Amino acid sequence: MESENLRLNVSLLRRRVPNLTSAAKAVGLRPATVSNLCTGKISVGKSEVRTLVALADLAGCSLDELIIRGEKIEMIETKIKTLDLFAPLAKGGTVGLVARKQMGQLVVLSELFYRLKSQGLTTILLMPEGEFPELQDVLKNVEVKTYSIDETYEKIAALGVEKEIAFAADRSHVISGEIYELQERLQQTGVDTVTTFLLDLTGDVMDEDLPYGPLETLWQFDADLSARHNYPAVDPISSTSSVLEGAHMDQNHFFIQQRAQKLLRRYRELRSLVNVNGEEKLPAAELQTFKRGERLEAYLTQPFYVAEEFTGQKGEAVTLQETLKDVQAILDGSFDKEDVDQLRYIGKI
């Protein structure tokens, strides 16, 4: 199968197979494989035909309907370094935030709403049932609050033809199936300008295989980054996006992203050794890798606008091109002699 410009019709899968984890397991598919196919971590062209046939059967569609050819996936540039580099936001897609409590997911969502509003998107939050005082900071950047799926549909349908929309909802609406119903109704109305953010206020999402069903973008938060106050604590290795499929992205971006991930993987391995034995036990070549990884990880932290009153630091926006230029310089050793703390919580270098 030719891999050029092929991707799964994730929105169709979402509508037809709401509980994809159970459905996948029932026909002998690994949920992780399905998730990686949806986000583009595994390319459609390199996947097993039997996997695609099984997914088509589950969705009650043909392979031609399941596989989209030739359409470019657009990204929304957030100017948040780690997101744009490692797991770009797919325009009009669904993104899942996978985090336990206190990992900073609500700060990331609030910051995204702040930035997307400034880009002209309308921000909408479907309120979860129950009391969640932690949502107060997010609500500062929400333009429309809704309290039911029907109300959400009416608001989005009225805005959606003319306005780009950033819409967020809690996982409780995913479990009930309401989000899939909403997306299907909007698609039937011809509204395809909605980028959906799904989060879980309980933290249970971390224990599920496919907590939100099929996604275009997955942001996995990392407990270690959060514990060391490296924010945003989005894991650059396990987070992914369909925008990263080779045919859909700039090859320079792809090349730098792959190099950066490789460095960070090795850095994490070496860091566990350094924590036990100290840096002096590392061979010279490994020490260089460790120090570059340390600097790259520090650079990927970023001051947020919504946190200015708490941190005393001015928020920073960094374009994707600036991020790529800086990361390439770190990978190539241009900042080997720079103090690592000089790269922490800055914008561009």
HUDAPE-V732488 format. One line per field, one symbol per residue. burial: I if it has 16 or more other C-alpha atoms within 10 Angstrom, else O. A space follows every 10 residues. Layout:
burial=???
//
This chain:
burial=OOOOIIIIII IIIIIIIIII IOIIOOOOIO IOOIIIIIII IIIIOOOOOO IIOIIIOIIO OOIOOIIIOO OOIIIIIIII IIIIIIIIII IIIIIIIIII OOIIIIIIII IIIIIIIOOO IIIIIIIIOO OOOOOOIIIO IIOOIIOOIO OIIOOIIOOI OOIIIIIIII IIIIOOOIII IIIIOIOOOO IIIIIIIIII IOOOIIOOII IIIIIIIIII IIIOIIOOOI IIIIIIIOII IIIIIIIIIO OOIIOIIOOI IOIIOOIOOI IOOIOOOOIO OIOOOOIOII IIIIIIIIII IIIIIIIOOO OOOIIIIIII OIIIOIIIOI IOIOIIOOOI OOIIIIIIO
//
